[in-house]
Amino acid sequence: MTITTTTHLNFRGDARAALELYREVFGGEIALVTYQDAHNVQDPAEAEQIMWGQVQTDAGFHVMAYDVPARLPYEPGVNSTFVSVRGTDPEEIATYWKGLSAGATIVQDLAPAGWSALYGMLRDRFGVVWVLDVAAA
């Protein structure tokens, strides 16, 4: 069993530019998935925005980012960061979910998603937003 935590930054239309800057600064590999790529376009104007992206280096730097869709609230500095917990064992992720969900507001139920065996998002009782998922093979 392995899990990692990663800073997950939220933007409104600037995720691609931010990740490109972070790659320039830190090096490493960039990966980008648009809403179009994921077949999850709800607003055609946002089709090329980033649904999931990351920069990761062999030295250990890792940051994730996405563009918050216009249908969801977004206020920089208020909801600009998530804590992402990614693991390889669905039972382990479900156990973490159960612990974090006590007194939490569920944003997205922990359930299978098109890109993951399990994915869920919640705001814990302290106001921290957590994204938990099982890494895709």
Contact map, one row per residue, 1 for C-alpha under 8 A:
11100000000000000000000000000000000000000000000000000000000000000000000000000000000000111001000000000000000000000000000000000000000000000
11110000000000000000000000000000000000000000000000000000000000000000000000000000000000111000000000000000000000000000000000000000000000000
11111000000000000000000000000000000000000000000000000000000000000000000000000000000011110000000000000000000000000000000000000000000000000
01111100000000000000000000000000000000000000000000000000000000000000000000000000000111100000000000000000000000000000000000000000000000000
00111110000000000000000000000000000000000000000000000000000000000000000000000000001111000000000000000000000000000000000000000000000000000
00011111000000000000000000000000000000000000000000000000000001110000000000000000001110000000000000000000000000000000000000000000000000000
00001111100000000000000000000000000000000000000000000000000001110000000000000000111100000000000000000000000000000000000000000000000000000
00000111110000000000000000000000000000000000000000000000000000111100000000000000111100000000000000000000000000000000000000000000000000000
00000011111000000000000000000000000000000000000000000000000000111100000000000001110000000000000000000000000000000000000000000000000000000
00000001111100100000000000000000000000000000000000000000000000001111000000000011110000000000000000000000000000000000000000000000000000000
00000000111111100000000000000000000000000000000000000000000000001111000001010001000000000000000000000000000000000000000000000000000000000
00000000011111100000000000000000000000000000000000000000000000000011110001000000000000000000000000000000000000000000000000000000000000000
00000000001111110000000000000000000000000000000011000000000000000011000000000000000000000000000000000000000000000000000000000000000000000
00000000001111111100000000000000000000000000000000000000000000000010000000000000000000000000000000000000000000000000000000000000000000000
00000000011111111110000000000000000000000000000011001000000000001110000000000000000000000000000000000000000000000000000000000000000000000
00000000000011111111000000000001000000000000000011001000000000000000000000000000000000000000000000000000000000000000000000000000000000000
00000000000001111111100000000000000000000000000000000000000000000000000000000000000000000000000000000000000000000000000000000000000000000
00000000000001111111110000000000000000000000000000000000000000000000000000000000000000000000000000000000000000000000000000000000000000000
00000000000000111111111000000100000000000000000000001110000000001000000000000000000000000000000000000000000000000000000000000000000000000
00000000000000011111111100000100000000000000000000000000000000000000000000000000000000000000000000000000000000000000000000000000000000000
00000000000000001111111110000000000000000000000000000000000000000000000000000000000000000000000000000000000000000000000000000000000000000
00000000000000000111111111100000000000000000000000000010000000000000000000000000000000000000000000000000000000000000000000000000000000000
00000000000000000011111111111100000000000000000000000010000000000000000000000000000000000000000000000000000000000000000000000000000000000
00000000000000000001111111100000000000000000000000000000000000000000000000000000000000000000000000000000000000000000000000000000000000000
00000000000000000000111111100000000000000000000000000000000000000000000000000000000000000000000000000000000000000000000000000000000000000
00000000000000000000011111110000000000000000000000000000100010000000000000000000000000000000000000000000000000000000000000000000000000000
00000000000000000000011111111000000000000000000000000000100000000000000000000000000000000000000000000000000000000000000000000000000000000
00000000000000000000001001111100000000000000000000000011110000000000000000000000000000000000000000000000000000000000000000000000000000000
00000000000000000000001000111110000000000000000000000011100000000000000000000000000000000000000000000000000000000000000000000000000000000
00000000000000000011001000011111000000000000000000001111000000000000000000000000000000000000000000000000000000000000000000000000000000000
00000000000000000000000000001111100000000000000000001110000000000000000000000000000000000000000000000000000000000000000000000000000000000
00000000000000010000000000000111110000000000000001111100000000000000000000000000000000000000000000000000000000000000000000000000000000000
00000000000000000000000000000011111111000000000001111000000000000000000000000000000000000000000000000000000000000000000000000000000000000
00000000000000000000000000000001111111000000001111110000000000000000000000000000000000000000000000000000000000000000000000000000000000000
00000000000000000000000000000000111111111000011111100000000000000000000000000000000000000000000000000000000000000000000000000000000000000
00000000000000000000000000000000111111111000001100000000000000000000000000000000000000000000000000000000000000000000000000000000000000000
00000000000000000000000000000000111111110000000000000000000000000000000000000000000000000000000000000000000000000000000000000000000000000
00000000000000000000000000000000111111111000000000100000000000000000000000000000000000000000000000000000000000000000000000000000000000000
00000000000000000000000000000000001111111000000000000000000000000000000000000000000000000000000000000000000000000000000000000000000000000
00000000000000000000000000000000001111111100000000000000000000000000000000000000000000000000000000000000000000000000000000000000000000000
00000000000000000000000000000000001101111111011000000000000000000000000000000000000000000000000000000000000000000000000000000000000000000
00000000000000000000000000000000000000011111011000000000000000000000000000000000000000000000000000000000000000000000000000000000000000000
00000000000000000000000000000000000000001111111000000000000000000000000000000000000000000000000000000000000000000000000000000000000000000
00000000000000000000000000000000000000001111111000000000000000000000000000000000000000000000000000000000000000000000000000000000000000000
00000000000000000000000000000000000000000011111100000000000000000000000000000000000000000000000000000000000000000000000000000000000000000
00000000000000000000000000000000001000001111111110000000000000000000100000000000000000000000000000000000000000000000000000000000000000000
00000000000000000000000000000000011100001111111110000000000000000000000000000000000000000000000000000000000000000000000000000000000000000
00000000000000000000000000000000011100000000111111000000000000000000000000000000000000000000000000000000000000000000000000000000000000000
00000000000010110000000000000000011000000000011111100000000000000110000000000000000000000000000000000000000000000000000000000000000000000
00000000000010110000000000000001111000000000000111111000000000001110000000000000000000000000000000000000000000000000000000000000000000000
00000000000000000000000000000001111001000000000011111000000000000111000000000000000000000000000000000000000000000000000000000000000000000
00000000000000000000000000000001110000000000000001111100000000011100000000000000000000000000000000000000000000000000000000000000000000000
00000000000000110010000000000111100000000000000001111110000000011100000000000000000000000000000000000000000000000000000000000000000000000
00000000000000000010000000000111000000000000000000011111000001111000000000000000000000000000000000000000000000000000000000000000000000000
00000000000000000010011000011110000000000000000000001111100011110000000000000000000000000000000000000000000000000000000000000000000000000
00000000000000000000000000011100000000000000000000000111110111100000000000000000000000000000000000000000000000000000000000000000000000000
00000000000000000000000001111000000000000000000000000011111111000000000000000000000000000000000000000000000000000000000000000000000000000
00000000000000000000000000010000000000000000000000000001111110000000000000000000000000000000000000000000000000000000000000000000000000000
00000000000000000000000000000000000000000000000000000000111110000000000000000000000000000000000000000000000000000000000000000000000000000
00000000000000000000000000000000000000000000000000000001111111000000000000000000000000000000000000000000000000000000000000000000000000000
00000000000000000000000001000000000000000000000000000011111111100000000000000000000000000000000000000000000000000000000000000000000000000
00000110000000000000000000000000000000000000000000000111100111110000000000000000000000000000000000000000000000000000000000000000000000000
00000111100000000000000000000000000000000000000000000111000011111000000000000000000000000000000000000000000000000000000000000000000000000
00000111100000000000000000000000000000000000000000011110000001111100000000000000000000000000000000000000000000000000000000000000000000000
00000001111000100010000000000000000000000000000001011100000000111110000000000000000000000000000000000000000000000000000000000000000000000
00000001111000100000000000000000000000000000000011111000000000011111000000000000000000000000000000000000000000000000000000000000000000000
00000000011111100000000000000000000000000000000011100000000000001111100000000000000000000000000000000000000000000000000000000000000000000
00000000011110000000000000000000000000000000000000100000000000000111110111000000000000000000000000000000000000000000000000000000000000000
00000000000100000000000000000000000000000000010000000000000000000011111100000000000000000000000000000000000000000000000000000000000000000
00000000000100000000000000000000000000000000000000000000000000000001111110000000000000000000000000000000000000000000000000000000000000000
00000000000000000000000000000000000000000000000000000000000000000000111110000000000000000000000000000000000000000000000000000000000000000
00000000000000000000000000000000000000000000000000000000000000000001111111000000000000000000000000000000000000000000000000000000000000000
00000000000000000000000000000000000000000000000000000000000000000001011111100000000000000000000000000000000000000000000000000000000000000
00000000001100000000000000000000000000000000000000000000000000000001000111110111000000000000000000000000000000000000000000000000000000000
00000000000000000000000000000000000000000000000000000000000000000000000011111111000000000000000000000000000000000000000000000000000000000
00000000001000000000000000000000000000000000000000000000000000000000000001111111000000000000000000000000000000000000000000000000000000000
00000000000000000000000000000000000000000000000000000000000000000000000000111111000000000000000000000000000000000000000000000000000000000
00000000000000000000000000000000000000000000000000000000000000000000000001111111000000000000000000000000000000000000000000000000000000000
00000000010000000000000000000000000000000000000000000000000000000000000001111111110000000000000000000000000000000000000000000000000000000
00000000111000000000000000000000000000000000000000000000000000000000000001111111110000000000000000000000000000000000000000000000000000000
00000011110000000000000000000000000000000000000000000000000000000000000000000011111000000000000000000000000000000000000000000000100000000
00000011110000000000000000000000000000000000000000000000000000000000000000000011111100000000000000000000000000000000000000000001111000000
00001111000000000000000000000000000000000000000000000000000000000000000000000000111110000000000000000000000000000000000000000001111000000
00011111000000000000000000000000000000000000000000000000000000000000000000000000011111000000000000000000000000000000000000000000011110000
00111100000000000000000000000000000000000000000000000000000000000000000000000000001111100000000000000000000000000000000000000000011110000
00111000000000000000000000000000000000000000000000000000000000000000000000000000000111110000100000000000000000000000000000000000000111100
11110000000000000000000000000000000000000000000000000000000000000000000000000000000011111101100000000000000000000000000000000000000011100
11100000000000000000000000000000000000000000000000000000000000000000000000000000000001111100000000000000000000000000000000000000000001100
11000000000000000000000000000000000000000000000000000000000000000000000000000000000000111111100000000000000000000000000000000000000001000
00000000000000000000000000000000000000000000000000000000000000000000000000000000000000111111110000000000000000000000110000000000000001000
00000000000000000000000000000000000000000000000000000000000000000000000000000000000000001111111000000000000000000000000000000000000000000
10000000000000000000000000000000000000000000000000000000000000000000000000000000000000101111111100000000000000000000000000000000000000000
00000000000000000000000000000000000000000000000000000000000000000000000000000000000001101111111110000000000000000000000000000000000111000
00000000000000000000000000000000000000000000000000000000000000000000000000000000000000000111111111000000000001000000000000000000000000000
00000000000000000000000000000000000000000000000000000000000000000000000000000000000000000011111111100000000000000000000000000000000000000
00000000000000000000000000000000000000000000000000000000000000000000000000000000000000000001111111110000000000000000000000000000000000000
00000000000000000000000000000000000000000000000000000000000000000000000000000000000000000000111111111000000001000000000000000000000100000
00000000000000000000000000000000000000000000000000000000000000000000000000000000000000000000011111111100000000000000000000000000000000000
00000000000000000000000000000000000000000000000000000000000000000000000000000000000000000000001111111100000000000000000000000000000000000
00000000000000000000000000000000000000000000000000000000000000000000000000000000000000000000000111111101000000000000000000010000000000000
00000000000000000000000000000000000000000000000000000000000000000000000000000000000000000000000011111111110000000000000001010000000000000
00000000000000000000000000000000000000000000000000000000000000000000000000000000000000000000000001111111000000000000000000011000000000000
00000000000000000000000000000000000000000000000000000000000000000000000000000000000000000000000000001111100000000000000000011000000000000
00000000000000000000000000000000000000000000000000000000000000000000000000000000000000000000000000011111110000000000000001111000000000000
00000000000000000000000000000000000000000000000000000000000000000000000000000000000000000000000000001011111000000000000001111000000000000
00000000000000000000000000000000000000000000000000000000000000000000000000000000000000000000000000001001111110000000000011100000000000000
00000000000000000000000000000000000000000000000000000000000000000000000000000000000000000000000000000000111110000000000111100000000000000
00000000000000000000000000000000000000000000000000000000000000000000000000000000000000000000000000000000011111000000001111000000000000000
00000000000000000000000000000000000000000000000000000000000000000000000000000000000000000000000000000000011111100000001111000000000000000
00000000000000000000000000000000000000000000000000000000000000000000000000000000000000000000010010000000000111110000011110000000000100000
00000000000000000000000000000000000000000000000000000000000000000000000000000000000000000000000000000000000011111000111100000000000000000
00000000000000000000000000000000000000000000000000000000000000000000000000000000000000000000000000000000000001111101111000000000000000000
00000000000000000000000000000000000000000000000000000000000000000000000000000000000000000000000000000000000000111111111000000000000000000
00000000000000000000000000000000000000000000000000000000000000000000000000000000000000000000000000000000000000011111100000000000000000000
00000000000000000000000000000000000000000000000000000000000000000000000000000000000000000000000000000000000000001111100000000000000000010
00000000000000000000000000000000000000000000000000000000000000000000000000000000000000000000000000000000000000011111111000000000000011110
00000000000000000000000000000000000000000000000000000000000000000000000000000000000000000100000000000000000000111111111000000000000011110
00000000000000000000000000000000000000000000000000000000000000000000000000000000000000000100000000000000000001111001111100000000000111000
00000000000000000000000000000000000000000000000000000000000000000000000000000000000000000000000000000000000111111001111110000000001111000
00000000000000000000000000000000000000000000000000000000000000000000000000000000000000000000000000000000001111100000011111000000001110000
00000000000000000000000000000000000000000000000000000000000000000000000000000000000000000000000000000000011111000000001111100000111100000
00000000000000000000000000000000000000000000000000000000000000000000000000000000000000000000000000001001111110000000000111110000111000000
00000000000000000000000000000000000000000000000000000000000000000000000000000000000000000000000000000001111000000000000011111111110000000
00000000000000000000000000000000000000000000000000000000000000000000000000000000000000000000000000011111100000000000000001111111110000000
00000000000000000000000000000000000000000000000000000000000000000000000000000000000000000000000000000111100000000000000000111111000000000
00000000000000000000000000000000000000000000000000000000000000000000000000000000000000000000000000000000000000000000000000111111000000000
00000000000000000000000000000000000000000000000000000000000000000000000000000000000000000000000000000000000000000000000000111111100000000
00000000000000000000000000000000000000000000000000000000000000000000000000000000011000000000000000000000000000000000000000111111110000000
00000000000000000000000000000000000000000000000000000000000000000000000000000000111000000000000000000000000000000000000011110011111000000
00000000000000000000000000000000000000000000000000000000000000000000000000000000011110000000000000000000000000000000000011110001111100000
00000000000000000000000000000000000000000000000000000000000000000000000000000000011110000000000000000000000000000000001111000000111110000
00000000000000000000000000000000000000000000000000000000000000000000000000000000000111000000100010000000000001000000011110000000011111000
00000000000000000000000000000000000000000000000000000000000000000000000000000000000111100000100000000000000000000001111100000000001111100
00000000000000000000000000000000000000000000000000000000000000000000000000000000000001111100100000000000000000000001111000000000000111110
00000000000000000000000000000000000000000000000000000000000000000000000000000000000001110000000000000000000000000001100000000000000011111
00000000000000000000000000000000000000000000000000000000000000000000000000000000000000000000000000000000000000000011100000000000000001111
00000000000000000000000000000000000000000000000000000000000000000000000000000000000000000000000000000000000000000000000000000000000000111
